[in-house]
Amino acid sequence: MKANQPIGIFDSGIGGLTVANAIRRILPKENLIYFGDTAHLPYGDKSASAIRHYSHRIADFLLEKKCKTVIIACNTASSVAFNTTKKHVGENAVVMNVIDPVTSYVAVKYPKGKIGVIGTKGTINSRVYVRRINKLNEKLNVTSLATPLLAPMIEEGFFNNYISRTIINNYLSKNSIQHINALILACTHYPLIKKEVHEYYQKKTEIIDSAEIVAKAVKTKLTKKKLLSSQATSPKHRFFVSDYTKAFEESTRIFFKGEIHLRKADIWG
């Protein structure tokens, strides 16, 4: 690995762009390569073995692009495929997930209280947030709720409108996530609806999205390993998808404006 090699990031769709955007802000000298597995989204209803297969193949693709990191910017893949992907990649790149930085943040910030978690069926059924937070802080009461309609809704561009508010409010009215100190948005798509979630809780509950927390963790990790880019020129960001969709390209421009050059990469052939 060399410091000026790119940072690789992948997700099932547009959600990981929230992480990519945060990394771009916090590490402005880094080149980014993003892969959206739009051919298989959403990951939330796929089997663990399928997600591990997708993750390993995408990791190989990012290694072929000489990435120094493989960031699993998907909570579902992070929960079921992180350990096997890390083993698969070996010493060829630094592998990180989006769960560990958030669970560490919560366990330290909230000595006691009630923490809510919303995410895909895959993430919630794995109970990964409950287990990891309670391992770090057993005094916290962690409750979770699967919200399977949210990621496809966001993927199709429905956020900050009447339709999204109706669906969001219906989920958040469930008893399991009432009277909480903080709510973890356990899907990298969800920062796009953070404002609406915040409004539901009348801005009295901390809404935690992983993007900035993960970006800071990436900076810490690369600094420790002496892998921060030293290039003085403007970085180049490349975006790949397994199946081109107009919605993905439009959503990508929300974060990266006119910088994107979206390419289809048929890595399953």
VEXKETOR-921785 format. One record per residue (C-alpha): residue in three letters; x, y, z. Coordinates in steps of 0.1 Angstrom, whole numbers, plus 2048, in hexadecimal, padded with zeros to 3 digits. Example, Ala and Ser with C-alpha at 12.3 -4.5 7.8 and 13.67 -1.06 7.14 Angstrom:
<rs>
<r><rest>Ala</rest><xx>87B</xx><yy>7D3</yy><zz>84E</zz></r>
<r><rest>Ser</rest><xx>889</xx><yy>7F5</yy><zz>847</zz></r>
</rs>
This chain:
<rs>
<r><rest>Met</rest><xx>800</xx><yy>800</yy><zz>800</zz></r>
<r><rest>Lys</rest><xx>80B</xx><yy>823</yy><zz>7F8</zz></r>
<r><rest>Ala</rest><xx>7FE</xx><yy>844</yy><zz>806</zz></r>
<r><rest>Asn</rest><xx>7F3</xx><yy>853</yy><zz>7E5</zz></r>
<r><rest>Gln</rest><xx>7DF</xx><yy>835</yy><zz>7DA</zz></r>
<r><rest>Pro</rest><xx>7B9</xx><yy>83B</yy><zz>7DB</zz></r>
<r><rest>Ile</rest><xx>7A0</xx><yy>833</yy><zz>7F6</zz></r>
<r><rest>Gly</rest><xx>786</xx><yy>819</yy><zz>7EB</zz></r>
<r><rest>Ile</rest><xx>762</xx><yy>81B</yy><zz>7F7</zz></r>
<r><rest>Phe</rest><xx>745</xx><yy>804</yy><zz>7EE</zz></r>
<r><rest>Asp</rest><xx>720</xx><yy>801</yy><zz>7F6</zz></r>
<r><rest>Ser</rest><xx>702</xx><yy>7F0</yy><zz>7E6</zz></r>
<r><rest>Gly</rest><xx>6F7</xx><yy>812</yy><zz>7D7</zz></r>
<r><rest>Ile</rest><xx>6F8</xx><yy>837</yy><zz>7DF</zz></r>
<r><rest>Gly</rest><xx>6F9</xx><yy>835</yy><zz>805</zz></r>
<r><rest>Gly</rest><xx>71F</xx><yy>832</yy><zz>807</zz></r>
<r><rest>Leu</rest><xx>722</xx><yy>853</yy><zz>7F5</zz></r>
<r><rest>Thr</rest><xx>71A</xx><yy>864</yy><zz>816</zz></r>
<r><rest>Val</rest><xx>73A</xx><yy>854</yy><zz>824</zz></r>
<r><rest>Ala</rest><xx>74E</xx><yy>85C</yy><zz>804</zz></r>
<r><rest>Asn</rest><xx>743</xx><yy>880</yy><zz>807</zz></r>
<r><rest>Ala</rest><xx>74D</xx><yy>883</yy><zz>82B</zz></r>
<r><rest>Ile</rest><xx>76F</xx><yy>873</yy><zz>823</zz></r>
<r><rest>Arg</rest><xx>774</xx><yy>88C</yy><zz>808</zz></r>
<r><rest>Arg</rest><xx>76D</xx><yy>8A9</yy><zz>820</zz></r>
<r><rest>Ile</rest><xx>784</xx><yy>89C</yy><zz>83C</zz></r>
<r><rest>Leu</rest><xx>79F</xx><yy>88E</yy><zz>825</zz></r>
<r><rest>Pro</rest><xx>79F</xx><yy>8A7</yy><zz>807</zz></r>
<r><rest>Lys</rest><xx>7C0</xx><yy>89A</yy><zz>7F8</zz></r>
<r><rest>Glu</rest><xx>7B4</xx><yy>876</yy><zz>7F4</zz></r>
<r><rest>Asn</rest><xx>7A9</xx><yy>866</yy><zz>7D3</zz></r>
<r><rest>Leu</rest><xx>789</xx><yy>852</yy><zz>7D7</zz></r>
<r><rest>Ile</rest><xx>77C</xx><yy>834</yy><zz>7C4</zz></r>
<r><rest>Tyr</rest><xx>757</xx><yy>82C</yy><zz>7CB</zz></r>
<r><rest>Phe</rest><xx>745</xx><yy>80C</yy><zz>7C0</zz></r>
<r><rest>Gly</rest><xx>71F</xx><yy>80A</yy><zz>7C3</zz></r>
<r><rest>Asp</rest><xx>712</xx><yy>7E7</yy><zz>7BE</zz></r>
<r><rest>Thr</rest><xx>6F1</xx><yy>7F3</yy><zz>7AF</zz></r>
<r><rest>Ala</rest><xx>6EC</xx><yy>7D1</yy><zz>79E</zz></r>
<r><rest>His</rest><xx>6E6</xx><yy>7C1</yy><zz>7C1</zz></r>
<r><rest>Leu</rest><xx>6D6</xx><yy>7DC</yy><zz>7D6</zz></r>
<r><rest>Pro</rest><xx>6C9</xx><yy>7DC</yy><zz>7F0</zz></r>
<r><rest>Tyr</rest><xx>6E0</xx><yy>7C6</yy><zz>804</zz></r>
<r><rest>Gly</rest><xx>6C8</xx><yy>7C6</yy><zz>821</zz></r>
<r><rest>Asp</rest><xx>6B3</xx><yy>7A9</yy><zz>814</zz></r>
<r><rest>Lys</rest><xx>6D0</xx><yy>794</yy><zz>806</zz></r>
<r><rest>Ser</rest><xx>6DF</xx><yy>775</yy><zz>817</zz></r>
<r><rest>Ala</rest><xx>6FF</xx><yy>779</yy><zz>82B</zz></r>
<r><rest>Ser</rest><xx>711</xx><yy>762</yy><zz>813</zz></r>
<r><rest>Ala</rest><xx>707</xx><yy>776</yy><zz>7F5</zz></r>
<r><rest>Ile</rest><xx>712</xx><yy>797</yy><zz>806</zz></r>
<r><rest>Arg</rest><xx>734</xx><yy>788</yy><zz>80E</zz></r>
<r><rest>His</rest><xx>738</xx><yy>77D</yy><zz>7EA</zz></r>
<r><rest>Tyr</rest><xx>72F</xx><yy>7A0</yy><zz>7DD</zz></r>
<r><rest>Ser</rest><xx>747</xx><yy>7B0</yy><zz>7F7</zz></r>
<r><rest>His</rest><xx>764</xx><yy>79A</yy><zz>7EE</zz></r>
<r><rest>Arg</rest><xx>760</xx><yy>7A0</yy><zz>7C9</zz></r>
<r><rest>Ile</rest><xx>75D</xx><yy>7C5</yy><zz>7CD</zz></r>
<r><rest>Ala</rest><xx>77B</xx><yy>7C6</yy><zz>7E4</zz></r>
<r><rest>Asp</rest><xx>78F</xx><yy>7B4</yy><zz>7C8</zz></r>
<r><rest>Phe</rest><xx>783</xx><yy>7CF</yy><zz>7AF</zz></r>
<r><rest>Leu</rest><xx>78F</xx><yy>7EB</yy><zz>7C7</zz></r>
<r><rest>Leu</rest><xx>7B0</xx><yy>7D9</yy><zz>7CB</zz></r>
<r><rest>Glu</rest><xx>7B4</xx><yy>7D7</yy><zz>7A5</zz></r>
<r><rest>Lys</rest><xx>7B0</xx><yy>7FD</yy><zz>7A6</zz></r>
<r><rest>Lys</rest><xx>7CD</xx><yy>7FF</yy><zz>7BF</zz></r>
<r><rest>Cys</rest><xx>7B8</xx><yy>80B</yy><zz>7DC</zz></r>
<r><rest>Lys</rest><xx>7CB</xx><yy>80D</yy><zz>7FE</zz></r>
<r><rest>Thr</rest><xx>7AA</xx><yy>809</yy><zz>811</zz></r>
<r><rest>Val</rest><xx>78A</xx><yy>7F6</yy><zz>80C</zz></r>
<r><rest>Ile</rest><xx>76E</xx><yy>807</yy><zz>820</zz></r>
<r><rest>Ile</rest><xx>74E</xx><yy>7F4</yy><zz>823</zz></r>
<r><rest>Ala</rest><xx>736</xx><yy>811</yy><zz>822</zz></r>
<r><rest>Cys</rest><xx>718</xx><yy>7FB</yy><zz>827</zz></r>
<r><rest>Asn</rest><xx>70B</xx><yy>7F1</yy><zz>84A</zz></r>
<r><rest>Thr</rest><xx>6FD</xx><yy>7CF</yy><zz>83E</zz></r>
<r><rest>Ala</rest><xx>71E</xx><yy>7C5</yy><zz>82D</zz></r>
<r><rest>Ser</rest><xx>731</xx><yy>7D3</yy><zz>84B</zz></r>
<r><rest>Ser</rest><xx>71D</xx><yy>7BD</yy><zz>862</zz></r>
<r><rest>Val</rest><xx>720</xx><yy>79C</yy><zz>84F</zz></r>
<r><rest>Ala</rest><xx>73E</xx><yy>79F</yy><zz>838</zz></r>
<r><rest>Phe</rest><xx>758</xx><yy>7B5</yy><zz>84A</zz></r>
<r><rest>Asn</rest><xx>76C</xx><yy>799</yy><zz>859</zz></r>
<r><rest>Thr</rest><xx>76D</xx><yy>783</yy><zz>83A</zz></r>
<r><rest>Thr</rest><xx>775</xx><yy>7A1</yy><zz>824</zz></r>
<r><rest>Lys</rest><xx>791</xx><yy>7AB</yy><zz>83A</zz></r>
<r><rest>Lys</rest><xx>79F</xx><yy>788</yy><zz>839</zz></r>
<r><rest>His</rest><xx>79A</xx><yy>787</yy><zz>813</zz></r>
<r><rest>Val</rest><xx>7AD</xx><yy>7A8</yy><zz>80E</zz></r>
<r><rest>Gly</rest><xx>7C9</xx><yy>79F</yy><zz>826</zz></r>
<r><rest>Glu</rest><xx>7E6</xx><yy>7B7</yy><zz>826</zz></r>
<r><rest>Asn</rest><xx>7DD</xx><yy>7C6</yy><zz>804</zz></r>
<r><rest>Ala</rest><xx>7C8</xx><yy>7E2</yy><zz>812</zz></r>
<r><rest>Val</rest><xx>7B9</xx><yy>7F0</yy><zz>832</zz></r>
<r><rest>Val</rest><xx>796</xx><yy>7E4</yy><zz>837</zz></r>
<r><rest>Met</rest><xx>77D</xx><yy>7F8</yy><zz>84B</zz></r>
<r><rest>Asn</rest><xx>758</xx><yy>7F6</yy><zz>852</zz></r>
<r><rest>Val</rest><xx>73E</xx><yy>810</yy><zz>85C</zz></r>
<r><rest>Ile</rest><xx>732</xx><yy>800</yy><zz>87C</zz></r>
<r><rest>Asp</rest><xx>750</xx><yy>7FF</yy><zz>894</zz></r>
<r><rest>Pro</rest><xx>756</xx><yy>825</yy><zz>893</zz></r>
<r><rest>Val</rest><xx>732</xx><yy>82D</yy><zz>89B</zz></r>
<r><rest>Thr</rest><xx>72E</xx><yy>813</yy><zz>8B7</zz></r>
<r><rest>Ser</rest><xx>74E</xx><yy>820</yy><zz>8C7</zz></r>
<r><rest>Tyr</rest><xx>741</xx><yy>844</yy><zz>8C5</zz></r>
<r><rest>Val</rest><xx>720</xx><yy>83B</yy><zz>8D5</zz></r>
<r><rest>Ala</rest><xx>72E</xx><yy>826</yy><zz>8F1</zz></r>
<r><rest>Val</rest><xx>745</xx><yy>842</yy><zz>8FC</zz></r>
<r><rest>Lys</rest><xx>72D</xx><yy>860</yy><zz>8F8</zz></r>
<r><rest>Tyr</rest><xx>70F</xx><yy>84F</yy><zz>90A</zz></r>
<r><rest>Pro</rest><xx>71A</xx><yy>83F</yy><zz>92B</zz></r>
<r><rest>Lys</rest><xx>6F6</xx><yy>834</yy><zz>930</zz></r>
<r><rest>Gly</rest><xx>6D3</xx><yy>839</yy><zz>920</zz></r>
<r><rest>Lys</rest><xx>6C0</xx><yy>82B</yy><zz>902</zz></r>
<r><rest>Ile</rest><xx>6CE</xx><yy>829</yy><zz>8DF</zz></r>
<r><rest>Gly</rest><xx>6B8</xx><yy>822</yy><zz>8C0</zz></r>
<r><rest>Val</rest><xx>6C4</xx><yy>812</yy><zz>8A0</zz></r>
<r><rest>Ile</rest><xx>6B3</xx><yy>812</yy><zz>87E</zz></r>
<r><rest>Gly</rest><xx>6C0</xx><yy>7FF</yy><zz>860</zz></r>
<r><rest>Thr</rest><xx>6B9</xx><yy>7E4</yy><zz>846</zz></r>
<r><rest>Lys</rest><xx>6AC</xx><yy>7C2</yy><zz>850</zz></r>
<r><rest>Gly</rest><xx>6CE</xx><yy>7B3</yy><zz>84B</zz></r>
<r><rest>Thr</rest><xx>6DF</xx><yy>7CC</yy><zz>862</zz></r>
<r><rest>Ile</rest><xx>6C4</xx><yy>7CB</yy><zz>87D</zz></r>
<r><rest>Asn</rest><xx>6C0</xx><yy>7A5</yy><zz>87D</zz></r>
<r><rest>Ser</rest><xx>6E5</xx><yy>7A1</yy><zz>881</zz></r>
<r><rest>Arg</rest><xx>6E2</xx><yy>7B4</yy><zz>8A2</zz></r>
<r><rest>Val</rest><xx>706</xx><yy>7C1</yy><zz>89B</zz></r>
<r><rest>Tyr</rest><xx>6FF</xx><yy>7E4</yy><zz>8AA</zz></r>
<r><rest>Val</rest><xx>6EF</xx><yy>7D5</yy><zz>8CA</zz></r>
<r><rest>Arg</rest><xx>70C</xx><yy>7BD</yy><zz>8D0</zz></r>
<r><rest>Arg</rest><xx>728</xx><yy>7D5</yy><zz>8C8</zz></r>
<r><rest>Ile</rest><xx>71B</xx><yy>7F2</yy><zz>8DC</zz></r>
<r><rest>Asn</rest><xx>713</xx><yy>7DC</yy><zz>8FA</zz></r>
<r><rest>Lys</rest><xx>735</xx><yy>7CC</yy><zz>8F9</zz></r>
<r><rest>Leu</rest><xx>744</xx><yy>7EF</yy><zz>8FD</zz></r>
<r><rest>Asn</rest><xx>729</xx><yy>7FC</yy><zz>915</zz></r>
<r><rest>Glu</rest><xx>711</xx><yy>7E4</yy><zz>925</zz></r>
<r><rest>Lys</rest><xx>6FE</xx><yy>800</yy><zz>936</zz></r>
<r><rest>Leu</rest><xx>6EF</xx><yy>80C</yy><zz>916</zz></r>
<r><rest>Asn</rest><xx>6CD</xx><yy>7FF</yy><zz>90B</zz></r>
<r><rest>Val</rest><xx>6CE</xx><yy>7FA</yy><zz>8E6</zz></r>
<r><rest>Thr</rest><xx>6AE</xx><yy>7F5</yy><zz>8D2</zz></r>
<r><rest>Ser</rest><xx>6AB</xx><yy>7F0</yy><zz>8AD</zz></r>
<r><rest>Leu</rest><xx>692</xx><yy>7F1</yy><zz>891</zz></r>
<r><rest>Ala</rest><xx>694</xx><yy>7E4</yy><zz>86D</zz></r>
<r><rest>Thr</rest><xx>689</xx><yy>7FF</yy><zz>854</zz></r>
<r><rest>Pro</rest><xx>68C</xx><yy>7ED</yy><zz>832</zz></r>
<r><rest>Leu</rest><xx>679</xx><yy>806</yy><zz>81D</zz></r>
<r><rest>Leu</rest><xx>691</xx><yy>823</yy><zz>824</zz></r>
<r><rest>Ala</rest><xx>6AF</xx><yy>819</yy><zz>80F</zz></r>
<r><rest>Pro</rest><xx>69C</xx><yy>811</yy><zz>7EF</zz></r>
<r><rest>Met</rest><xx>687</xx><yy>831</yy><zz>7F4</zz></r>
<r><rest>Ile</rest><xx>6A7</xx><yy>846</yy><zz>7F7</zz></r>
<r><rest>Glu</rest><xx>6B7</xx><yy>833</yy><zz>7DA</zz></r>
<r><rest>Glu</rest><xx>69A</xx><yy>83D</yy><zz>7C4</zz></r>
<r><rest>Gly</rest><xx>69F</xx><yy>862</yy><zz>7CE</zz></r>
<r><rest>Phe</rest><xx>682</xx><yy>864</yy><zz>7E7</zz></r>
<r><rest>Phe</rest><xx>68E</xx><yy>87A</yy><zz>804</zz></r>
<r><rest>Asn</rest><xx>685</xx><yy>89B</yy><zz>812</zz></r>
<r><rest>Asn</rest><xx>662</xx><yy>899</yy><zz>805</zz></r>
<r><rest>Tyr</rest><xx>63F</xx><yy>88E</yy><zz>80F</zz></r>
<r><rest>Ile</rest><xx>643</xx><yy>86A</yy><zz>806</zz></r>
<r><rest>Ser</rest><xx>664</xx><yy>866</yy><zz>81A</zz></r>
<r><rest>Arg</rest><xx>656</xx><yy>878</yy><zz>838</zz></r>
<r><rest>Thr</rest><xx>637</xx><yy>861</yy><zz>839</zz></r>
<r><rest>Ile</rest><xx>64C</xx><yy>841</yy><zz>838</zz></r>
<r><rest>Ile</rest><xx>666</xx><yy>84E</yy><zz>850</zz></r>
<r><rest>Asn</rest><xx>64C</xx><yy>85A</yy><zz>86A</zz></r>
<r><rest>Asn</rest><xx>63B</xx><yy>839</yy><zz>868</zz></r>
<r><rest>Tyr</rest><xx>65B</xx><yy>826</yy><zz>871</zz></r>
<r><rest>Leu</rest><xx>666</xx><yy>83E</yy><zz>88C</zz></r>
<r><rest>Ser</rest><xx>644</xx><yy>83D</yy><zz>89D</zz></r>
<r><rest>Lys</rest><xx>64B</xx><yy>819</yy><zz>8A8</zz></r>
<r><rest>Asn</rest><xx>64D</xx><yy>814</yy><zz>8CE</zz></r>
<r><rest>Ser</rest><xx>670</xx><yy>804</yy><zz>8CD</zz></r>
<r><rest>Ile</rest><xx>681</xx><yy>824</yy><zz>8C4</zz></r>
<r><rest>Gln</rest><xx>66F</xx><yy>83D</yy><zz>8DA</zz></r>
<r><rest>His</rest><xx>67F</xx><yy>850</yy><zz>8F7</zz></r>
<r><rest>Ile</rest><xx>6A3</xx><yy>84B</yy><zz>8EA</zz></r>
<r><rest>Asn</rest><xx>6C2</xx><yy>860</yy><zz>8F0</zz></r>
<r><rest>Ala</rest><xx>6CF</xx><yy>85A</yy><zz>8CD</zz></r>
<r><rest>Leu</rest><xx>6C6</xx><yy>849</yy><zz>8AD</zz></r>
<r><rest>Ile</rest><xx>6E0</xx><yy>838</yy><zz>898</zz></r>
<r><rest>Leu</rest><xx>6D9</xx><yy>839</yy><zz>872</zz></r>
<r><rest>Ala</rest><xx>6E7</xx><yy>817</yy><zz>86C</zz></r>
<r><rest>Cys</rest><xx>6E7</xx><yy>819</yy><zz>846</zz></r>
<r><rest>Thr</rest><xx>6FD</xx><yy>831</yy><zz>832</zz></r>
<r><rest>His</rest><xx>6DE</xx><yy>83B</yy><zz>81D</zz></r>
<r><rest>Tyr</rest><xx>6CD</xx><yy>84A</yy><zz>83B</zz></r>
<r><rest>Pro</rest><xx>6E2</xx><yy>86A</yy><zz>83F</zz></r>
<r><rest>Leu</rest><xx>6CE</xx><yy>876</yy><zz>821</zz></r>
<r><rest>Ile</rest><xx>6AF</xx><yy>875</yy><zz>837</zz></r>
<r><rest>Lys</rest><xx>6C0</xx><yy>881</yy><zz>857</zz></r>
<r><rest>Lys</rest><xx>6AE</xx><yy>8A3</yy><zz>856</zz></r>
<r><rest>Glu</rest><xx>68C</xx><yy>892</yy><zz>855</zz></r>
<r><rest>Val</rest><xx>695</xx><yy>87A</yy><zz>871</zz></r>
<r><rest>His</rest><xx>6A1</xx><yy>897</yy><zz>886</zz></r>
<r><rest>Glu</rest><xx>681</xx><yy>8A9</yy><zz>880</zz></r>
<r><rest>Tyr</rest><xx>66D</xx><yy>88B</yy><zz>88C</zz></r>
<r><rest>Tyr</rest><xx>67F</xx><yy>88B</yy><zz>8AD</zz></r>
<r><rest>Gln</rest><xx>67B</xx><yy>8B1</yy><zz>8AF</zz></r>
<r><rest>Lys</rest><xx>6A0</xx><yy>8B4</yy><zz>8B0</zz></r>
<r><rest>Lys</rest><xx>6A1</xx><yy>8A7</yy><zz>8D4</zz></r>
<r><rest>Thr</rest><xx>6B3</xx><yy>886</yy><zz>8CB</zz></r>
<r><rest>Glu</rest><xx>6D6</xx><yy>883</yy><zz>8BC</zz></r>
<r><rest>Ile</rest><xx>6D4</xx><yy>874</yy><zz>899</zz></r>
<r><rest>Ile</rest><xx>6F5</xx><yy>862</yy><zz>892</zz></r>
<r><rest>Asp</rest><xx>6FF</xx><yy>85B</yy><zz>86F</zz></r>
<r><rest>Ser</rest><xx>71F</xx><yy>848</yy><zz>868</zz></r>
<r><rest>Ala</rest><xx>72E</xx><yy>85D</yy><zz>84C</zz></r>
<r><rest>Glu</rest><xx>742</xx><yy>877</yy><zz>85F</zz></r>
<r><rest>Ile</rest><xx>74B</xx><yy>85F</yy><zz>87B</zz></r>
<r><rest>Val</rest><xx>758</xx><yy>846</yy><zz>862</zz></r>
<r><rest>Ala</rest><xx>76B</xx><yy>860</yy><zz>84F</zz></r>
<r><rest>Lys</rest><xx>77D</xx><yy>86B</yy><zz>86F</zz></r>
<r><rest>Ala</rest><xx>785</xx><yy>847</yy><zz>876</zz></r>
<r><rest>Val</rest><xx>794</xx><yy>843</yy><zz>854</zz></r>
<r><rest>Lys</rest><xx>7AA</xx><yy>861</yy><zz>859</zz></r>
<r><rest>Thr</rest><xx>7B6</xx><yy>853</yy><zz>87B</zz></r>
<r><rest>Lys</rest><xx>7BD</xx><yy>831</yy><zz>86C</zz></r>
<r><rest>Leu</rest><xx>7D0</xx><yy>83F</yy><zz>84E</zz></r>
<r><rest>Thr</rest><xx>7E4</xx><yy>857</yy><zz>863</zz></r>
<r><rest>Lys</rest><xx>7EE</xx><yy>83B</yy><zz>87B</zz></r>
<r><rest>Lys</rest><xx>7FA</xx><yy>826</yy><zz>85D</zz></r>
<r><rest>Lys</rest><xx>80B</xx><yy>843</yy><zz>84C</zz></r>
<r><rest>Leu</rest><xx>7F4</xx><yy>840</yy><zz>82E</zz></r>
<r><rest>Leu</rest><xx>7E6</xx><yy>863</yy><zz>82A</zz></r>
<r><rest>Ser</rest><xx>7EA</xx><yy>870</yy><zz>807</zz></r>
<r><rest>Ser</rest><xx>804</xx><yy>88B</yy><zz>803</zz></r>
<r><rest>Gln</rest><xx>7FB</xx><yy>895</yy><zz>7DF</zz></r>
<r><rest>Ala</rest><xx>7F7</xx><yy>8BB</yy><zz>7D9</zz></r>
<r><rest>Thr</rest><xx>7E2</xx><yy>8B8</yy><zz>7BA</zz></r>
<r><rest>Ser</rest><xx>7BD</xx><yy>8B7</yy><zz>7B9</zz></r>
<r><rest>Pro</rest><xx>7B0</xx><yy>893</yy><zz>7C1</zz></r>
<r><rest>Lys</rest><xx>79D</xx><yy>87F</yy><zz>7A7</zz></r>
<r><rest>His</rest><xx>77E</xx><yy>86B</yy><zz>7B1</zz></r>
<r><rest>Arg</rest><xx>771</xx><yy>84E</yy><zz>79C</zz></r>
<r><rest>Phe</rest><xx>74E</xx><yy>83E</yy><zz>79F</zz></r>
<r><rest>Phe</rest><xx>745</xx><yy>81C</yy><zz>794</zz></r>
<r><rest>Val</rest><xx>724</xx><yy>809</yy><zz>795</zz></r>
<r><rest>Ser</rest><xx>71B</xx><yy>7E5</yy><zz>78C</zz></r>
<r><rest>Asp</rest><xx>6FB</xx><yy>7F0</yy><zz>77B</zz></r>
<r><rest>Tyr</rest><xx>6F6</xx><yy>813</yy><zz>76E</zz></r>
<r><rest>Thr</rest><xx>6D8</xx><yy>826</yy><zz>77A</zz></r>
<r><rest>Lys</rest><xx>6CF</xx><yy>84A</yy><zz>774</zz></r>
<r><rest>Ala</rest><xx>6C3</xx><yy>84E</yy><zz>798</zz></r>
<r><rest>Phe</rest><xx>6E6</xx><yy>844</yy><zz>7A4</zz></r>
<r><rest>Glu</rest><xx>6F7</xx><yy>85D</yy><zz>78E</zz></r>
<r><rest>Glu</rest><xx>6DF</xx><yy>879</yy><zz>799</zz></r>
<r><rest>Ser</rest><xx>6E4</xx><yy>870</yy><zz>7BD</zz></r>
<r><rest>Thr</rest><xx>70A</xx><yy>870</yy><zz>7B9</zz></r>
<r><rest>Arg</rest><xx>709</xx><yy>894</yy><zz>7AC</zz></r>
<r><rest>Ile</rest><xx>6F8</xx><yy>89E</yy><zz>7CD</zz></r>
<r><rest>Phe</rest><xx>719</xx><yy>899</yy><zz>7DE</zz></r>
<r><rest>Phe</rest><xx>733</xx><yy>89D</yy><zz>7C3</zz></r>
<r><rest>Lys</rest><xx>723</xx><yy>8B6</yy><zz>7AC</zz></r>
<r><rest>Gly</rest><xx>733</xx><yy>8B6</yy><zz>789</zz></r>
<r><rest>Glu</rest><xx>751</xx><yy>8A1</yy><zz>794</zz></r>
<r><rest>Ile</rest><xx>743</xx><yy>87F</yy><zz>78C</zz></r>
<r><rest>His</rest><xx>74B</xx><yy>868</yy><zz>770</zz></r>
<r><rest>Leu</rest><xx>734</xx><yy>84A</yy><zz>775</zz></r>
<r><rest>Arg</rest><xx>740</xx><yy>829</yy><zz>766</zz></r>
<r><rest>Lys</rest><xx>730</xx><yy>807</yy><zz>765</zz></r>
<r><rest>Ala</rest><xx>747</xx><yy>7EB</yy><zz>770</zz></r>
<r><rest>Asp</rest><xx>73B</xx><yy>7C8</yy><zz>768</zz></r>
<r><rest>Ile</rest><xx>74D</xx><yy>7B5</yy><zz>783</zz></r>
<r><rest>Trp</rest><xx>735</xx><yy>798</yy><zz>784</zz></r>
<r><rest>Gly</rest><xx>73B</xx><yy>78C</yy><zz>761</zz></r>
</rs>
